[in-house]
Amino acid sequence: MTLLLRSRRALVLAVALAACSDKPTVAPEQAAGVYVLESVTGRGPATGTFTLSADGRADRQAHFTSQGSPFDQHLIGSFRIEGDSIAFSLIPSDKPADFVWPVTGAWLGSEFTIQYADPADGPAIVERYRKQ
């Protein structure tokens, strides 16, 4: 079988498998916008926003008050939405890119949640954001 024929068969198979997926990918431009923190369970931020860009970039601004002295956190990175899941790969905006925070949550259309472990071994932190 020639290389060209094998490549075409592989492409046809990949397209067929993608069409059968029951978890459609939401294009970044469909999710683009500013999302405001609506609620938090656990010791998460007091206020916050996520800006999702049409090119797949994510920008998270959060203000924490419950962990000693108040502080702000600014993370930048990327996002991907597949089916009912959203996944972020974020880094601190003021630090080298060697630390990546992978955080996931539930995609709910005009809102989403993220969930992560409490750094002080408390209950999981769940943040809920709604599109403005």
Backbone as a ProteinNet text record, in pm:
[ID]
protein_1_A
[PRIMARY]
MTLLLRSRRALVLAVALAACSDKPTVAPEQAAGVYVLESVTGRGPATGTFTLSADGRADRQAHFTSQGSPFDQHLIGSFRIEGDSIAFSLIPSDKPADFVWPVTGAWLGSEFTIQYADPADGPAIVERYRKQ
[TERTIARY]
86	0	90.9	58.4	142.8	123.2	223	217.7	100.1	73.3	-38.2	-171.2	-189.9	-314.4	-330.8	-222.1	-229.2	-262.7	-203.9	-231.4	-377.8	-431.6	-573	-664.1	-632.1	-713.9	-706.3	-588.4	-573.6	-654.1	-653.2	-730.3	-879.9	-927.4	-1068.9	-1109.7	-1025.6	-1053.6	-1058	-965.3	-962.1	-1087.1	-1128.9	-1249.4	-1372.5	-1380.3	-1494.9	-1501.4	-1388.4	-1386.4	-1425.4	-1378.7	-1414.5	-1564.3	-1623	-1766.8	-1849.3	-1794.2	-1866.8	-1853.5	-1768.4	-1745.5	-1874.5	-1905.9	-2025.1	-1993.2	-1869	-1829	-1776.4	-1866.4	-1820.3	-1730.3	-1632.9	-1545	-1610.4	-1611.3	-1664.1	-1547.7	-1564.2	-1459.6	-1436.1	-1311.2	-1281.6	-1362.3	-1385.8	-1461.4	-1605.9	-1659.8	-1795.5	-1799.9	-1690.4	-1685.1	-1624.6	-1568.3	-1497	-1583.6	-1522	-1591.8	-1533.4	-1594.6	-1552.5	-1650.4	-1596.5	-1675.1	-1642.2	-1745.6	-1729.1	-1758.1	-1678.3	-1696.7	-1832.7	-1914.8	-2049.3	-2053.2	-1980.6	-1983	-1857.6	-1828.2	-1710.9	-1749.7	-1708.4	-1715.4	-1571.6	-1545.6	-1408.4	-1340.5	-1209.5	-1133.2	-1075.5	-1162.4	-1120.8	-1115.2	-1107.9	-1099.2	-1230.5	-1218.5	-1336.5	-1400.9	-1318.8	-1366.5	-1275.8	-1327.4	-1242.3	-1310.4	-1228.3	-1277.1	-1188.3	-1246.8	-1175.8	-1210.4	-1109.5	-1132.4	-1087.2	-1181.2	-1151.7	-1150	-1041.1	-1023.7	-1059.5	-1094.3	-1133.2	-1019.8	-895.5	-781.4	-737.9	-821.2	-792.5	-711.4	-684.2	-610.9	-706.8	-651.8	-728.8	-650.2	-721.8	-661.4	-746.6	-687.4	-761.1	-707.8	-798.4	-767.4	-847	-778.7	-848.5	-795.4	-884.9	-847.3	-885	-786.1	-805.3	-799.1	-888.2	-887	-879.2	-910.5	-924.4	-795.2	-686.2	-562.4	-458.3	-481	-387.9	-412.9	-309.5	-327.1	-379.1	-460.9	-517.7	-408.6	-436	-342.9	-418.8	-356.7	-413.3	-332.4	-399.9	-334.6	-374.3	-275.1	-300	-235.4	-317.8	-270.2	-308.9	-219.9	-246.6	-218.5	-280.7	-256.1	-357.1	-404.7	-495.6	-611.3	-713.7	-828.5	-874.7	-946.8	-1006	-1137.5	-1240	-1371.1	-1405.9	-1436.9	-1478.6	-1599.2	-1711.7	-1834	-1873.2	-1888.1	-1925.9	-1807.3	-1686.6	-1565.4	-1486.9	-1427	-1337	-1204.8	-1095.4	-961.8	-875.3	-802.7	-712.8	-570.2	-477.3	-334.8	-283.7	-259.3	-232.1	-95.9	-34.5	91.3	78.3	152.3	151.6	208.5	144.4	187.1	321	360.4	484.1	596.6	581.3	680.6	725.4	839.4	880.5	776.1	772	670.3	698.9	786.3	815.7	709.9	622.4	512.6	383.6	315.4	186.8	81.7	-29.7	-141.7	-248.3	-258.9	-366.7	-491	-596.7	-719.1	-836.2	-929.2	-1043.7	-1173.7	-1281.2	-1412.1	-1521.6	-1641.4	-1759.9	-1796.7	-1817.6	-1863.6	-2015.7	-2079.2	-2224.2	-2284.5	-2212.3	-2262.7	-2222.7	-2306.8	-2274.3	-2207.4	-2173.4	-2099.8	-2018.4	-1925.8	-1844.1	-1796.6	-1751.3	-1690.1	-1548	-1464.8	-1335.1	-1327.5	-1254.8	-1240.8	-1095	-1044.7	-906.1	-890.9	-783.5	-758	-719	-762	-721.6	-575.2	-488.7	-347.3	-322.5	-418.7	-404.7	-481.9	-508.1	-576.6	-719.5	-784.1	-925.4	-1009	-1140.4	-1226	-1192.6	-1225.5	-1198.1	-1259.8	-1193.4	-1242.8	-1312.9	-1434.6	-1511.2	-1549.3	-1508.7	-1543.2	-1640.1	-1741.8	-1840.9	-1836.6	-1819.2	-1809	-1925.1	-1978.8	-2089.5	-2047.4	-2083.5	-2049.5	-2124.5	-2053.8	-2117.9	-2198.9
-116.8	0	123.4	219.8	338.3	426.1	508.4	600.4	696.5	744.1	835.5	769.3	645.1	573.6	550.7	513	494.1	624.6	734.5	864.9	903.7	876.7	908.4	824	695.5	608	653.1	692.2	739.7	867.2	956.9	1080.6	1051	962.4	925.4	864.2	778.2	717	822.6	914.6	1020.3	1106.6	1143.1	1224.4	1146.9	1019	936.5	923.6	902.9	890.8	1022.5	1133.2	1264	1289	1247.3	1265.8	1182.2	1070.5	983.2	1025.3	1119.8	1161.5	1217.1	1177.1	1227.4	1350	1398.5	1517.1	1621.1	1701.8	1800.2	1905.3	1949	2054.2	2188.3	2275.9	2410.5	2497.7	2565.4	2652.3	2768.5	2810.3	2920.6	3047.2	3076.5	3198.1	3190.1	3069.9	3054	3082.2	3061.4	3081.1	3214.9	3289.1	3412.4	3510.3	3577.3	3677.3	3687.6	3773.3	3793.1	3720.3	3638.3	3561.2	3610.5	3638.4	3694.5	3588	3586.8	3491.7	3514	3408.8	3414.6	3356.5	3245.4	3180.9	3096.9	3070	2990	2900.2	2774.3	2688	2658.3	2654.8	2637.9	2773.6	2770.6	2893.3	2950.8	2980.4	3037.5	3188.6	3253.2	3398.3	3465.4	3591.6	3669.9	3728	3766.7	3819	3765.5	3767.8	3722.7	3728.8	3723.1	3717.5	3624.4	3569	3495.2	3565	3596.8	3646.4	3536.8	3485.9	3382.7	3449	3430.2	3493.7	3398.5	3456.2	3377.4	3291.4	3322	3242.4	3136.5	3114.2	3008.7	3052.7	3182.7	3231.6	3254.2	3238.6	3262	3355.1	3442.1	3536.8	3535.1	3496.7	3488.6	3592	3674.3	3771.7	3730.8	3717	3677.6	3758.1	3788.8	3859.8	3772	3738.1	3652.6	3736.6	3705.7	3776.7	3681.7	3555.3	3463.4	3393.6	3411.4	3339.8	3435.8	3482.9	3578.3	3716	3777.7	3911.5	3900.9	3997.9	3994.2	3996.4	3930.2	3933.8	3910.2	3956.5	3938.4	3833.7	3763.5	3661.2	3685.8	3682.6	3699.7	3582.4	3501.4	3385	3399.3	3354.6	3358	3220.7	3191.5	3061.8	3034.2	2910.5	2868	2786.6	2768.9	2687.4	2602.5	2495.2	2405.6	2354.5	2350.8	2301.4	2182	2072.1	1951.4	1893.7	1890	1839.8	1926.4	1866.5	1941.3	1968.5	1964.7	1988.8	2107.6	2182.5	2290.2	2264.6	2288.2	2264.8	2386.8	2427	2540.7	2493.3	2561.3	2544.8	2686	2718.6	2856.3	2870	2986.7	3018.1	3155.7	3179.5	3314.6	3414.6	3529.6	3629	3691.6	3685.4	3749.3	3649.9	3525.2	3421.6	3354.1	3285.4	3207.1	3100.5	3058.5	2964.8	2820.5	2796.6	2657.7	2599	2682.2	2632.2	2645.2	2534.7	2535.6	2478.5	2549.6	2503.1	2447.3	2313.7	2255.5	2241.7	2310.1	2304.3	2277.6	2195.5	2157.3	2187.8	2180.7	2203.4	2164.5	2210.9	2178.9	2298.8	2273.4	2376.6	2372.1	2486.9	2493	2591.3	2620.9	2713.2	2855.9	2932.3	3070.8	3083.3	2971.2	2970.3	2842.6	2840.9	2722.5	2721.1	2605.2	2591.7	2541.1	2569.2	2502.6	2445.6	2335.4	2270.2	2230.9	2256.7	2223.5	2200.5	2135.5	2102.2	2226.8	2232.4	2339.5	2316.7	2417.6	2397.8	2368.7	2398.7	2372.1	2247.2	2156.6	2030.1	2044.5	2154.9	2171.3	2105.2	2128.4	2071.1	2133.6	2063.9	2112.4	2250.8	2331.7	2465.5	2455.7	2508.2	2511.9	2656.8	2708.3	2845	2837.1	2920.7	2925.8	3063.3	3066.4	3191.1	3199.1	3321.4	3344.7	3453.7	3432.5	3527.6	3657.5	3769.6	3901.3	3932.3
0	0	0	-78	-86.9	35.8	60	172.6	160.3	39	16.4	49.4	8.5	36.8	186.5	253.3	399.6	470.1	424.8	485.1	468.2	348.1	324.4	411.9	425.3	511.7	656.7	701.6	839.1	861	761.8	771.9	776.7	690.6	689.4	823.6	879.4	1009.1	1119.2	1119.2	1221.2	1214.3	1093.3	1076.7	1122.5	1089.5	1130.2	1281.9	1344.4	1490.7	1556.2	1504.1	1559.5	1546.7	1436.4	1415.4	1511.6	1558.3	1649.9	1795.1	1823.9	1962.2	2021.4	2144.8	2210.9	2296.2	2293	2367	2269.3	2213.5	2116.9	2182.9	2108.3	2156	2128.7	2226.9	2210.6	2163.8	2052.7	2000.2	2096.4	2112.4	2204.2	2175.2	2046.7	2015.5	2064.6	2080.7	2133.6	2284	2353.1	2497.5	2537	2442.1	2472.6	2549.6	2646.1	2725	2864.3	2944.7	3083.3	3173.6	3262	3357.4	3497.9	3576	3709.6	3813.8	3920.1	4029.3	4094.1	4094.2	4152	4292.9	4312.8	4444	4463	4590.6	4627.2	4742.9	4735.6	4852.4	4891.5	5021.1	5067.7	5079.2	5090.3	5113.8	4984.7	4890.8	4763.2	4770.6	4653.4	4650.6	4691.7	4736.3	4770.9	4645.8	4549.4	4422.1	4311.8	4188.7	4079.2	3945	3840.6	3704.3	3622.4	3519.6	3415.3	3284.6	3205.8	3071.3	2976.2	2897.2	2798.3	2660.9	2587	2456.5	2343.9	2229.2	2112.4	2058.3	2097	2051.5	2153	2257.1	2354.3	2474.8	2485.7	2603	2719.6	2840.8	2962.6	3053.8	3124.3	3217.1	3343.2	3455.9	3582.1	3679.7	3732.1	3836.5	3959.5	4073.3	4196.1	4313.8	4407.8	4530.1	4648.9	4728.1	4845.2	4971.7	5068.7	5197	5315.1	5297.3	5410.8	5452.2	5380.4	5413.1	5469.8	5592.1	5651.5	5595.9	5540.1	5484	5341.2	5300.4	5165.5	5058.3	4946.1	4832.8	4703.8	4595	4461.7	4387.1	4298.5	4216.6	4071.2	3983.2	3840.2	3767.7	3700.7	3626.8	3480.3	3392.1	3249.1	3190.3	3078	3014.5	2905.9	2903.2	2797.5	2855.6	2772.3	2813.8	2697	2732.6	2633	2690.6	2606.6	2647.6	2561.6	2626.9	2556.5	2629.1	2559.2	2621.1	2738.6	2855.1	2974.3	3066.3	3012.3	3092.1	3036.9	3128.1	3091.2	3161.2	3091.2	3146.4	3120	3222.4	3213.7	3239.7	3176.5	3202	3227.8	3354.5	3394.7	3461	3445	3512.7	3577.3	3686.3	3745.3	3645	3632.7	3534.2	3569.7	3696.4	3739.4	3770.3	3729.3	3758.4	3628.8	3634.3	3516.5	3484	3359.8	3312.6	3351.7	3449.4	3486.5	3579.6	3636.5	3718.7	3639.9	3619.3	3549.9	3643.1	3655.6	3736.9	3643.7	3635.8	3555.6	3643.3	3607.6	3687	3592.4	3639.7	3557.5	3629.5	3552.3	3610.2	3513.2	3544	3463.9	3377.3	3247.8	3154.5	3150.8	3178.4	3188.2	3088.2	2982	2879.2	2907.4	2975.1	3007.1	3144.1	3202	3328.5	3338.9	3436.1	3458	3602.5	3645	3776.5	3757.4	3856.3	3866	4007.1	4020.2	4150.5	4169.4	4291.2	4322.6	4472.4	4508.8	4648.9	4727.4	4851.9	4943	4980.4	4966	4998.4	5146.5	5231.7	5374.9	5416	5321.3	5346.9	5395.9	5362.5	5393.7	5285.8	5288.1	5183.3	5048	4941.6	4806.3	4785.4	4707.7	4673.5	4538.3	4533	4408.3	4383.1	4267.3	4227.5	4109.7	4113.2	4004.8	3940.3	3807.4	3731.4	3631.8	3615	3520.9	3421.6	3293.7	3188.9	3208.3	3195.1	3207.2	3085.2
[MASK]
++++++++++++++++++++++++++++++++++++++++++++++++++++++++++++++++++++++++++++++++++++++++++++++++++++++++++++++++++++++++++++++++++++

